[in-house]
Amino acid sequence: MRFTIEHLADFKAVAALPDFSSVDGDTMQAVLEEAAKFAGSVLAPINWLGDRQGVKVVNDAVQVPQEFADAYRQFCEAGWPGIASNPEFGGQGFRRPWRLRATRCGRPPTWRSRCAPN
């Protein structure tokens, strides 16, 4: 992923733009490493549940396996939803391209919908 960001997306040129100037190479690397740790330790062990158990609709409410709700809680507690939020309000100020790389690391496209709490 780092190769793609640095070379194919021309990280230095993008980081030189005013909207992306808050992100440097070391910060990007740290975020990617933490995202990979989260994906490997929290998400990977429960991915199979999405295939085997899936979700259910009960009384007009979507129910997910408890492990997905627990993973989403950990995702929120670690601050990942706020990665692109304004630092004045507790966010990290990452713009959309960096946020997408960090929050999608190691998860299937439907992870967010499956992880939302019941």
Protein Blocks (a to p, Z undefined) as FASTA:
>chain_A
ZZmmmmmnommlmmmpmklmmpcfklmmmmmmmmmmmmmmmmmmmmmmmmmnopadeehi
acddfklmmmmmmmmmnommmmmpcfknopaoiafklmmmmmmgopafklmmmmpcZZ
